[in-house]
Amino acid sequence: MRNPNKPKFNEGDELSPWRESLNTIIFGAETWPAKLFDVVLIICILISVLSVMLGSVESLNVKYSVVFLYIEWFFTALFTVEYFLRLISVRRPLMYCRSFFGIVDFLSIIPTYLSFLIPGVKYMLVIRVMRLLRIFRILKLSEYLSESHVLLEALNKSRHKILVFLYTVCTLVVLFGSLMYVVEGSASGFTSIPKGVYWAIVTLTTVGYGDIAPQTPWGQLIAAMIMIMGYGIIAVPTGIYSAELIKVNKPDINNDACPDCGSTGHDFDASFCKFCGHELDEE
């Protein structure tokens, strides 16, 4: 029986045989060409990220700068071609561009091209490590994918309470920072209210850098109160999130990507893509 919610595609919308095969290789995880493609892609991502990290070491960069440059452009060109192949192999490329992996794929290649305009931005290529999230689908670790959905859903449901909590914390640090500016003054390093707010944040979160410290008895008393308050405040967002986490039901997630938009994260019993409505492969 035809799903009434399923989009009606024109005949011209259907993928040609070679695009269908390309889609199976790039987005699939069952056939040996698809598995080989995924394994090679993971290896390339690891080598690329390692190269970017080593290139930030000054002693290595001075000695092998040319080698790092060639590696950077080689993998950028390779990932650029792969990105366009992904767009070609889906029926709705714009939808894939707006998907999580579509954005990550784009951000993994754009820093190299931006390096002509903004020096140093090329080191943001380490964002390519996020592409390794595909390994959960490749290795069919669907239970881990479902766990990530549980975490995200719990975070989404607790966002309003956490925002109220953050607003309260921001109000407190502004008040305490201003108070410390009045009590201590510039002689103790509290040269401005923003400087006092910075100190209040560091103290309330129990980080305690120690670059600024109160010197007067009243300032030390206020600092002690903030420190004690910090221990109680840290537990609040944890409790809010944990309470929502208990209420969330764990979904069963399918590893397969939609052949239409390339999106993943469908339920095991889903017949149609939750993002574009295209019929999923029943196999």
VENFENWO-V400042 format. One record per pair of residues at least 4 apart in sequence whose ideal C-beta (glycine too) atoms are under 7 Angstrom apart, sorted by the first residue. I is the first residue (numbers start at 1). J is the second residue. D is the distance in Angstrom with one decimal. If there is no record, write none. Layout:
BEGIN
i: (I/I)
j: (J/J)
d: (D/D)
END
This chain:
BEGIN
i: (2/3/5/6/6/6/7/7/9/9/13/15/15/15/15/16/17/18/19/19/19/20/21/22/22/22/22/23/23/23/23/24/24/24/25/25/25/26/26/26/26/27/27/27/28/29/29/29/29/29/29/29/29/30/32/33/34/35/36/37/38/38/38/39/40/41/42/42/42/43/44/44/44/45/45/45/45/46/47/48/48/48/48/49/49/49/49/50/51/51/51/51/52/52/52/53/54/55/55/56/57/58/59/60/61/61/64/65/66/67/68/69/70/71/72/72/72/73/73/74/75/76/76/76/77/78/79/79/79/80/80/81/82/83/83/83/83/84/85/86/86/86/86/87/87/90/90/90/90/91/92/92/92/92/93/94/95/95/95/95/96/96/96/97/97/98/99/99/99/100/101/102/103/104/104/104/105/106/107/108/108/108/108/110/111/111/111/111/111/112/112/114/114/115/115/115/134/135/136/136/136/137/137/140/141/142/142/142/142/143/144/145/145/145/146/146/146/146/146/147/148/149/149/149/149/150/150/150/151/152/153/153/154/154/154/154/154/155/155/157/158/158/158/158/159/160/161/161/162/162/162/163/164/165/165/165/165/166/167/168/169/169/170/171/172/172/173/173/173/173/173/174/174/175/176/176/176/176/177/177/177/177/177/177/178/178/178/179/179/180/180/180/180/180/180/180/180/181/181/181/181/183/183/183/183/184/184/184/184/184/184/185/186/186/188/188/188/189/190/190/190/190/191/193/194/195/196/197/198/199/199/200/200/201/202/202/202/203/203/203/203/203/204/204/204/204/205/206/206/206/206/214/214/214/215/216/217/218/219/220/221/222/223/224/225/226/229/230/235/236/237/238/239/240/241/242/244/251/252/252/253/253/254/254/254/254/256/256/257/257/257/258/258/258/258/258/258/258/259/259/260/260/260/261/261/261/261/263/263/266/266/266/266/270/270/271/271/272/272/272/272/273/273/273)
j: (6/272/277/272/277/279/277/278/13/14/91/19/20/23/91/20/21/22/23/88/89/24/25/26/85/88/89/27/89/90/259/28/31/34/33/34/37/37/85/86/89/257/259/262/34/34/35/38/137/138/140/255/256/34/36/37/38/39/40/41/42/134/138/43/44/45/46/132/135/47/48/75/78/49/128/131/132/50/51/52/75/125/128/53/126/128/129/54/55/68/71/72/123/125/126/126/60/61/68/123/61/62/63/64/65/68/68/69/70/71/72/73/74/75/76/112/122/77/112/78/79/80/109/112/81/82/83/108/109/84/109/85/86/87/105/106/109/88/89/90/96/105/262/93/96/96/260/261/262/260/96/260/261/276/97/98/99/261/275/276/102/261/262/102/106/102/261/262/263/104/105/106/107/108/130/131/131/110/127/125/127/128/131/114/115/121/122/124/125/122/125/118/121/119/121/122/138/139/141/144/145/255/264/255/145/146/253/254/255/147/148/149/253/265/150/250/251/252/253/151/152/153/251/253/265/154/248/250/155/156/157/248/158/241/244/245/248/159/241/244/162/240/241/244/163/164/165/240/166/237/240/167/168/169/236/237/240/170/171/172/173/233/174/175/176/204/177/197/200/201/204/178/197/179/180/200/222/226/181/193/196/197/199/200/182/193/196/183/222/184/190/196/199/200/214/219/222/190/192/193/196/216/218/219/222/188/190/214/215/216/219/190/190/191/214/215/219/212/195/196/199/212/195/197/198/199/200/201/202/203/212/204/226/205/207/208/209/208/223/226/227/230/226/229/230/233/230/227/230/231/234/219/220/223/219/220/221/222/223/224/225/226/227/228/229/230/233/234/239/240/241/242/243/244/245/246/248/267/267/268/265/267/266/267/268/270/280/281/262/263/264/262/263/273/275/276/278/280/278/281/273/276/278/273/275/276/278/273/275/270/273/274/280/274/280/279/280/277/278/279/280/277/278/280)
d: (6.6/6.0/6.3/6.0/5.8/6.4/4.8/7.0/3.9/6.7/6.0/4.2/4.6/6.4/6.1/6.9/6.4/6.3/6.2/6.4/5.5/6.6/6.6/6.1/6.5/6.8/4.1/5.5/4.1/6.5/5.2/4.5/6.3/6.3/4.9/5.1/5.3/6.4/6.3/5.8/5.4/3.9/6.7/5.6/3.9/5.7/6.9/6.8/5.9/5.6/7.0/5.8/6.9/6.4/6.1/6.2/6.4/6.3/6.3/6.2/6.4/7.0/4.5/6.6/6.3/6.3/6.4/6.5/6.3/6.4/6.1/6.2/6.4/6.3/5.3/5.3/5.9/6.2/6.3/6.7/4.1/6.9/5.5/6.4/5.6/5.4/4.9/6.2/6.1/5.9/4.5/6.6/6.1/4.7/5.3/6.6/5.4/5.4/4.1/5.8/6.2/6.3/6.8/5.7/5.3/6.6/5.7/6.3/6.5/6.4/6.1/6.5/6.0/6.4/6.1/6.1/6.6/6.1/6.8/6.3/6.0/6.1/5.5/4.2/6.6/6.4/6.2/5.9/5.0/6.7/5.1/6.3/6.5/6.8/5.1/6.7/6.2/6.3/6.1/6.8/6.5/6.7/6.5/4.0/6.4/5.1/6.2/5.8/4.9/4.6/6.6/5.7/4.8/5.9/6.3/6.7/6.7/4.1/6.8/5.7/4.5/5.4/4.3/4.6/6.9/6.2/6.7/6.4/5.3/6.4/6.0/6.5/6.2/6.2/4.9/5.8/6.8/6.1/5.2/6.8/5.7/4.2/6.0/5.9/6.4/5.1/5.3/4.4/5.0/5.7/6.5/5.4/5.0/6.6/5.5/4.1/5.9/5.8/4.6/5.2/5.2/4.7/5.8/5.2/6.8/6.3/4.8/6.8/5.4/6.6/6.7/6.7/4.3/6.6/6.6/5.5/5.4/6.2/4.5/6.6/6.3/6.1/5.8/6.5/6.8/6.3/5.0/5.4/6.3/6.2/6.4/5.0/6.3/6.2/4.3/4.2/4.9/6.6/6.7/4.7/5.6/5.0/5.2/4.2/6.1/6.6/6.4/4.8/6.3/5.5/6.0/6.4/6.6/6.5/5.6/5.8/7.0/6.2/6.5/6.5/6.4/6.5/6.5/6.4/6.0/6.9/5.7/5.4/4.1/5.1/6.0/6.3/5.8/6.3/6.3/4.2/7.0/5.7/6.5/6.0/3.5/3.3/6.5/4.2/6.7/5.2/6.2/6.1/6.4/5.4/5.5/4.5/6.3/6.8/6.6/6.2/6.4/4.9/6.8/5.0/4.0/6.4/5.2/4.9/6.6/4.0/4.5/5.4/6.6/6.1/4.6/6.2/6.5/4.5/6.1/4.4/6.8/4.3/5.6/4.9/6.9/6.7/5.2/6.3/6.4/6.7/6.3/6.5/6.5/6.1/4.8/5.8/6.6/6.2/4.9/6.4/5.4/6.6/6.2/4.9/6.1/6.7/5.5/6.8/4.6/6.5/6.2/6.8/4.7/6.7/6.9/3.0/5.0/5.0/6.5/6.9/6.3/6.5/6.3/6.4/6.7/6.5/6.4/6.6/6.2/6.3/6.1/6.4/5.9/6.5/6.1/6.0/6.3/6.9/6.1/6.8/6.7/6.0/6.2/4.3/5.8/6.9/4.6/6.6/5.3/6.7/6.8/6.4/5.3/6.7/4.9/6.2/4.9/4.1/6.8/6.5/5.8/6.4/6.9/6.7/6.2/5.1/3.4/6.5/5.7/4.4/7.0/6.2/4.4/4.4/6.6/6.1/6.4/6.7/6.2/6.5/6.1/5.5/6.6/5.6/6.2/5.9/4.8/6.1)
END
